[in-house]
Amino acid sequence: FLEKIPEICSRADLAFSSEQRLAIFEYMDSDKDGMISKTDFIDMFQDRYICLEEVPITDGLDPLQSKTIDTLLVDDVVEVLGEQKSLETFGLIRVEVRVLKDGTTGWVTIQNNLGTAHFSPFTAYTQFIRNLDRTITTVQSNIGR
């Protein structure tokens, strides 16, 4: 399919080398089964966020009418399940999420009434940097032994 994109779009600048096409396929094949399934394709458009500070997860949109079901910790990653909702009366932006580490679902405050963001977008680059930092920390602690 990627070979035909320049022709389909009438744009020669969208041509990819065979190495680039392979890299794109490997990235899209997130479960590494040699095929790009519907799930693999949808996963590319899934918004994920990383928690910047402890944030309660509630069972409903309205924080005053909801109970806390769990608490996210710094570096927890969540998957967004719907559109962000602005609660004008509270000055909050909230969204329903699924916690990747345990599957818990609920509502979190993305941004508080002071404009402080509790989450940051979690990208492949963010994940790479996190893993690199962990590796460096491990190596540094092993060198000291």
C-alpha positions as CSV (number, residue, x, y, z in Angstrom):
1,F,0.0,0.0,0.0
2,L,2.8,2.5,0.9
3,E,4.3,2.1,-2.5
4,K,1.1,3.4,-4.1
5,I,0.7,6.5,-1.9
6,P,2.6,8.9,-4.2
7,E,0.4,7.9,-7.2
8,I,-2.9,7.9,-5.2
9,C,-2.2,11.3,-3.7
10,S,-0.4,12.7,-6.8
11,R,2.5,13.6,-4.6
12,A,5.9,12.3,-5.5
13,D,7.3,13.6,-2.2
14,L,5.4,10.9,-0.3
15,A,7.6,8.1,-1.8
16,F,9.3,5.9,0.8
17,S,12.3,3.7,0.3
18,S,11.9,0.0,1.0
19,E,13.8,0.5,4.3
20,Q,11.3,3.3,5.3
21,R,8.3,1.1,4.4
22,L,9.7,-1.7,6.5
23,A,10.2,0.6,9.5
24,I,6.7,2.0,9.1
25,F,5.2,-1.5,8.9
26,E,7.2,-2.6,12.0
27,Y,6.0,0.4,13.9
28,M,2.4,-0.1,12.9
29,D,2.5,-3.9,13.7
30,S,2.4,-3.2,17.5
31,D,1.7,-6.8,18.5
32,K,4.5,-8.0,16.2
33,D,2.4,-10.7,14.5
34,G,3.4,-9.8,10.9
35,M,0.1,-8.2,10.1
36,I,-1.5,-4.8,10.7
37,S,-4.8,-5.7,12.3
38,K,-7.7,-3.3,12.9
39,T,-6.6,-3.1,16.6
40,D,-3.0,-2.2,15.5
41,F,-4.4,0.5,13.2
42,I,-6.8,2.0,15.8
43,D,-3.9,1.9,18.4
44,M,-2.1,4.5,16.3
45,F,-4.8,7.0,17.0
46,Q,-5.3,6.3,20.7
47,D,-4.4,9.2,23.0
48,R,-2.3,8.3,26.0
49,Y,-1.2,10.5,28.8
50,I,1.4,10.2,31.5
51,C,0.6,11.4,35.0
52,L,2.7,14.3,36.3
53,E,1.5,14.2,40.0
54,E,-0.9,12.1,42.1
55,V,-4.4,12.4,40.8
56,P,-7.6,10.7,42.1
57,I,-9.6,8.5,39.7
58,T,-13.4,8.9,40.3
59,D,-16.4,6.9,39.2
60,G,-18.1,9.9,37.5
61,L,-17.6,13.1,35.6
62,D,-18.7,15.5,38.4
63,P,-16.0,15.4,41.2
64,L,-18.5,16.4,43.9
65,Q,-21.0,13.7,43.0
66,S,-18.4,10.9,42.5
67,K,-16.4,8.8,44.8
68,T,-12.6,8.1,44.5
69,I,-11.9,4.6,43.2
70,D,-8.1,4.8,42.9
71,T,-5.2,7.2,42.8
72,L,-2.8,7.6,39.9
73,L,0.8,8.0,40.7
74,V,3.5,10.0,38.9
75,D,4.5,8.2,35.7
76,D,1.3,6.1,35.5
77,V,0.1,5.9,31.9
78,V,-3.6,6.2,30.9
79,E,-5.5,5.7,27.7
80,V,-8.2,8.2,26.9
81,L,-11.7,6.7,26.4
82,G,-13.6,9.7,25.2
83,E,-13.7,13.4,24.6
84,Q,-12.4,15.8,27.3
85,K,-15.2,17.6,29.2
86,S,-14.9,21.1,30.5
87,L,-16.7,21.7,33.8
88,E,-17.3,25.4,33.7
89,T,-18.5,25.7,37.2
90,F,-15.4,24.2,38.6
91,G,-12.9,25.4,36.0
92,L,-11.8,21.8,35.4
93,I,-11.1,19.7,32.3
94,R,-11.8,16.0,32.9
95,V,-11.7,12.9,30.8
96,E,-12.6,9.2,31.2
97,V,-9.5,7.0,31.1
98,R,-8.3,3.4,31.4
99,V,-5.1,2.9,33.5
100,L,-2.7,0.8,31.4
101,K,-1.0,-1.0,34.4
102,D,-4.2,-2.5,35.8
103,G,-7.2,-1.7,33.5
104,T,-9.0,0.5,36.0
105,T,-11.4,2.9,34.3
106,G,-12.7,6.2,35.7
107,W,-12.6,10.0,35.4
108,V,-9.5,12.2,36.0
109,T,-8.9,15.9,36.0
110,I,-6.5,16.7,33.1
111,Q,-6.3,20.4,34.0
112,N,-7.3,22.1,37.3
113,N,-9.0,25.4,37.8
114,L,-5.6,27.2,38.0
115,G,-4.6,25.9,34.6
116,T,-2.2,23.4,36.0
117,A,-1.9,20.3,33.8
118,H,-1.8,16.9,35.7
119,F,-0.9,15.0,32.6
120,S,1.4,15.2,29.6
121,P,0.9,13.4,26.2
122,F,2.6,10.0,26.2
123,T,4.2,9.3,22.9
124,A,6.6,6.6,21.5
125,Y,9.4,9.2,22.0
126,T,8.4,9.7,25.7
127,Q,8.4,5.9,26.2
128,F,11.8,5.6,24.6
129,I,13.2,8.4,26.8
130,R,11.7,6.8,30.0
131,N,13.2,3.4,29.1
132,L,16.6,5.0,28.3
133,D,16.6,6.8,31.7
134,R,15.8,3.6,33.5
135,T,18.6,1.8,31.7
136,I,21.1,4.6,32.5
137,T,20.1,4.5,36.2
138,T,20.5,0.7,36.3
139,V,23.9,0.9,34.7
140,Q,25.1,3.7,37.0
141,S,24.0,1.8,40.1
142,N,25.7,-1.4,38.8
143,I,28.9,0.5,38.2
144,G,29.0,1.7,41.8
145,R,29.0,-1.8,43.1
